[in-house]
Amino acid sequence: MKLSERSTLIIPVEVSIEPSLALGRIAFVAKTEHHYTVLGYAIGKHLKKAMVTDSALAEGLAALIARFDFSFQVGSSCFHVVQRAAETLQTVVVSIEAPVARFFQEAIVLVDPGKGEAHAALHGALEEPPPAHITFYTTDPKGKAGIGLNRERDLDEAMVRAATHPQVEGLLAYRLAPGILQVASAKLVDEIDPPAG
């Protein structure tokens, strides 16, 4: 694993799920690529700026990523997430037990907020990890688009907003009943068995 060119850290996973899902009249397709996000675009932009002037940060983060265990287990909570805007996008996400918060705790130690604006912004962003989840389905017919969840509270706030103001534009989330989504298997791409022969 390593940082992308945009200074994000995306953990690719392989899942075995049905190719489509219907929630009432809403049709979803399986995403063409599955992953869980450790460092998303919001943090990546701060990280990129801070690393320009701090090679020790870049080296320390690379070492942390190299030794870190990104193993995960699929959780039991599923959510219908809606980004209501000019073009509404809807997804189905599943919580996972993954070491995202622990990664943030170890990464924040590498960042000295006194080194300038970029470091201070990065340090602040690392105080709030994203909810550990995988987006399994989307209403994007191409199966590509997802909805970014940058902080744990984004999902909590979206559920409150859905319960109190369901017609408002913005991010909404609904907890799905257990058993709606069947996952045959899910594992890190690095754990995929090589083809025989």
N, C-alpha and C positions, 0 to 999 in steps of 0.2 A: 504494500500500500504506500502511496505517496500523495503529496498535494498536487492538485491539478494546476494548470497554467493560471487559473483564476484564484488560486490559493484556497480551494475548497477541498474537503475530504469526504468523498462519497464511497461507501462500502458496497460493492456489488454483491448481490445475492441471487441465488437461483431458487425459484418457487415453483411448486406444482399445484396449479389451481385451474378451475374451469375457465374456458376462454371468454365467457361473458357472464353477466350477472344482471338481474332485474330487481329493482326495488320499486314495487308498484308499477307505474308507467315509465319510470326512468331506466333507460338501458345503458349499461356500462360495458366497456370492453377491458380485457386484461391489459395492463401496461406492457409495452413491448420490451421494457427493461426495468428490472427491479433493483432497488438499493435501499440502504438507510443512510441518512445524512448525519455526519458528525460535525463538520464545519461547512455551513451553507454559504451562499453568496453574500449575505449581510455581514458575516464575520470575515469572509474571504477578502472583502475590499479593505477592511481595517488591517488584516494580517499582511496583505500585500504591501501596503504603505509602510507598516512598521518594519518589515523585513528588508526594505530597500536600504535602510540606514543601520541595520542591526544584524550582522551575519551570525552572531552568537544565538540569536533567537531562531533564525532559520535552521542552524545546525542542531540546536536543542530540540526543536520541534520534529525535525527529521529523525533524530534518535528516538524520541518518544514514540513516533508512529511506527518505527521499525521494530520496537520491542513490545508494543502494545498488543493485547489479545482482544480482537474485535468480535469474538464469538457472540452469538445471540440465540435466544429462544423466542418463538412466536408466543405472544401473550394471548389473553382471552378477551380483550376489549377491542371492539370494532366500532368505527365511526363513519358516518356519512358526512363528508365535509363539502361545503358549498361556498364558492367564491362568487358572490352575487355582484355583478358589474354589468357594463354594456353587453358583454358576452359572458354569460354565466358558465362556470366550469364546476363540475361536481366530481368528487372522488370517494373511494372507499379505502380507508386506511386501517391497519391493524397495529395495535401496540405491540412492542417487542421488549423483551428484557435484554438490554444491551448496555455496555459500559460507557455510554455517552457522557453522563454526569461525572463519572470518575475520570474520563479523559480530560474534561474541562478543568477539573480540580488540579490535575497534574500539569496541564498546559498553562494555566493562569500563573503558576509559580515562575514560569519562564519569562513573564512579561513585567517589566518595570514601568509602572504608569508615570513615573517621574522623568522618563526619557523623552517626553514630548506628547504632542496632541494625538498622533497616530497610536502610540503605545497606550495612552490613557483611554482612548476609544476602544481599542482592542481589549484591554483589561476589563472595561465595563461590559463589553459584549460577552466575554467569557464567564461573566457572573451568572448568566442565564442560559443553560443548555436547551436545545430543542427537545420536544417530546420524542422519545425513541419510538419510531414507527416505520412501517413500510407501506407505501401506496400500492395497492394491488390492482385497483380498477379506476377507470376514468371515463368521463363522458366524451372526451376527445376521441372522435372516430378513428384517428390515426394511432391511438394508444400511447401518445407521447407526453402530453401535458399533465402536470401535477400541480398541487397547491403547496407553496412553501409554508412551513410551520417553523418559525425561527426561535421561538421561546416556548417553554413548557406552558406558560400562562396563555399563549395564543389559543391553544385548544380549549382550555378552561373558559376563557372569555368568550370564545365562539359558541360554546354550549349555552352559556348564560344568555348571550345575545339571541340565539335561536329560540330559547324558551320565552324571552320577554319581548323581543322585537323581530319576529321572523320575516317581516317584509322589508327590513332595512337592507341597504347595500352594504357589502363588506363580507367578512368571513363569518360563517355560521357552521355549527357542528351538532350532530345528533348521535347519541350513543345507540348502536344497533343491538337488537336482541341476540343473546347467545345462540349459536347454531346457524345463523344466516350465512356465514361464510365458512366453507370447508377448505382447509389447507392440507393437501396430501403430504407435502414436505417443503422445507425451507432451510437453506444452508448457504454459508459463504461460498462465493465462486471458487475460492482457493481450495475448498473442501470437496469440490466435485471430482468424482472418480474419473481417472483418465480412461479413454476408450480401450477396450481389450484388444490385444494383438498388435 
